[in-house]
């Protein structure tokens, strides 16, 4: 089975901190995605990447950046965390014909 | 721009009763449609997908969905729900077999009563 692993299930950070959310997949998938999930809003795409060192903005990239130095790892960076970035963050990877595999999510609270 | 509407925020169903969750989409080309389920504290799990061919697709856990192009709908059904089906359900639309970005609906939370 494909595994997408997010390094933290729960995270509490202070306003203004730089926050790194890590995501690793073990199946050599080309495409990786970061979504945030909020009640009543569903999942919204933050950033995605189709290859190493490539990145594309999603629907809500403001306040976020990403890094993909290796194929298996896709990091989401909150440059200066704010309370409105308190959310559930979901990472996913895909390979042709197999669709998405999601990680279990990181619930981030910014205080 | 593509979009997905799930008009029901919350549905309550008795165990053993039938279920239908609604999903309407807007997409300019041939849509690739998906239903995902999310149990509390978990990531999303794929229930089923539609790419082409037979418009009635079967998924895991006894779920099925029917693609109706004329109505831009992709409703999820199950003939008899179990308590373990309580979860949040998301409909999504995308392209390229779902390998590119997906657009998700806002979700429907399903509660099962004994």
Interface residues (C-beta under 8 A of the other chain):
Chain A: X4 X31 X33 X35 X40 X41 X42 X43 X44 X45 X48 X58 X90 X92 X94 X95 X96 X97 X99 X100 X102 X103 X104 X105
Chain B: X4 X6 X9 X34 X36 X41 X42 X43 X44 X45 X46 X49 X90 X92 X97 X98 X99 X100 X101 X102 X103 X104 X105 X106 X107
